[in-house]
């Protein structure tokens, strides 16, 4: 269960890679733009990096699920997009 003191904006930053993966999927498969797709995949790291910085400044430790799930999603989808592209 998440800490009730965790700000909603911080939770959204950790969840943001899912939106970037969705955008990359559309770029790769609908628009046919590989450059835009890879740019969106790289941009997917921005949310977790900002969230880690935010929690480092506040001297908090992020929950394991907040780190593992979004970064695993990015890693998995990067491999799948690379294999199919």
N, C-alpha and C positions, 0 to 999 in steps of 0.2 A: 504494500500500500504506500502511496506517496505521502510525503510529509505535508501536513496541512499548512505549514508555513511557507511552502514553496510557491513563489509568485506564479500566477497564471502565464505571464509573459515568458517566464523561464521555461515552463512546460511547452509552450508553443515553439520556442527556439529549438528544443530537443526534438520536437515532432516535425520540424520543417523539412528534413530530408525527404520525407514521403512526398511532399508537393514537388520538390525538385525532380525526383525520380519520375513522377507522373508527367511533368513537363518534358523531361528528356525522352520518355516513351513516345509522347506525341511528336516531338521533334524528329526522332529517328524513324518512326513508322508512318506517320501521317504526312508530315511536311517533307520528309526525306532529307533533312539537313543534319548531316553527321557533326558538323562543327558546332551547331547550336545545341545538339544533344550532349556532346562532351562538355561544352561550356556549362550547361545546366547541371550535369553530374558533378563537375568541379565546384560549382556554386552551392551544391548541396552540403558541402562541408562548412559553409559560412555560419549556419545556425548553431551547430554543436561547438564550433570554435568560439563564437561569441558567448555561448552559455558557459563553457569552461572558464573563459576569462572572467565572466560575471561572478561565478562561484569562487574562483580563485581570489578575486578582490574581496569578496565577503568572507573568505576563509571557510568555505563550506565544502563538503565532499559530496559530489553528485551521486545519486543512487545508481546502482549497477545497471538497472534496466534502462535508465535514461541514456547511458553511454553505449551499452551493448546493442540494443535494438536498432537505433538509427544508423550506427556505423556498420553494423552487420548488413542492414538493408542496402546501404550504399555499396559495400564491398560485393555482395551477391549480385546486385543489378549491374554493377560495372563489369563483372565477369560475364554475365549473360549477354549484355549489350555488345561486349567485345567479341564473343563467340558467334553471335548472329550477324554482326556487321561486317 
